[in-house]
């Protein structure tokens, strides 16, 4: 029976293979973002995809910046519950 260390190495190999299969055919950017969302660290993603950690970091930073810019462009809407409460206090609901 294999010892704990052998089992750990086998599980780590399987995990690496599963991660690579999950992003097979993806562009590097999409693979980085997918693996990051799955909980891999930037160093682990870099190792899996044979990239530098700085390249992975830049992809993640640029994606965050893009998402923040898109979020800032969207007009903010009042939640439905808040508009109903406002109508009720203005006498519209009575």
N, C-alpha and C positions, 0 to 999 in steps of 0.2 A: 504494500500500500504506500502511495507517495506521501512524503511528509508535507507539512503546511507550506513550506517555502516553494516546493515544486508545484503544489496546487495553486498558489498565488501567482507564480509565473505563467502557468497555463491559463488562468483566468485573465491575466493581463494581456496575453497574446490574443485570446478570443475577443476581448474588449476592443483591442486595436483593430482586429480584422472587421469586427462589426461596424466600427466607426468608419473605416475606409469604404466598406460596402455601402453604408448609408449615404455617403457623399460621392459615390462613383458617378462620373459623368457631369458633376457640378463644376461650374467655374470656380476658381480659387476663392473669389470673394464670397460666393454663396456657400461654399464648403466651410470657410472660416466662420461665417455667421451661424450656420447650422450647428457646427460643433460647439461653438461658444454658448449658444442657447441650450445645448444639451448638457452643459455643465463642465466642459473641459476648460482648463486654464489656457491662457494664451501660449504658454510654453508647451503644453501638451499638444495644442493645435499645430503649432509650428513644427513640432517633431513629427506628428502624424502626416502632415502635408509637405514635409521637407522644405520648409520656409524658415526665414529668420523671424525671431520673436518681434523685432521692430516692424516687419512687414505685416504681421498679423495685427499688431497693435494699431498700425495706421488704418487698416481696413475697419477695425472695430470703432476707432475714433471718428473716422469719416462717416461711417454709418450712423453713429449717434448724432453727429452734427446735422446730417441730412434729416433724420427723424425729428430733431428739435426744430429745425427750420420749417418743416412741413407742419408741425404742430402749431407753431407760431402764426402761420399763414391762415389757419382755419379760424373762422369767427366763432367766438364762444357763445353757446346757447344756454339759456337758463334751463335748469332741469324742470321737467313737467310738474313735479311736486311743488317746486318753488313758485311757479307761475300760478298754480291753483291756490296756493296759500296767499299770494299777493292779491288775487281776485277776491278772495274771501274777506280779507282785511279792508279792501277798498269798498266793500258793500255790494259787490257784484254777486257774491255767493249767498246773500241773505234774501 
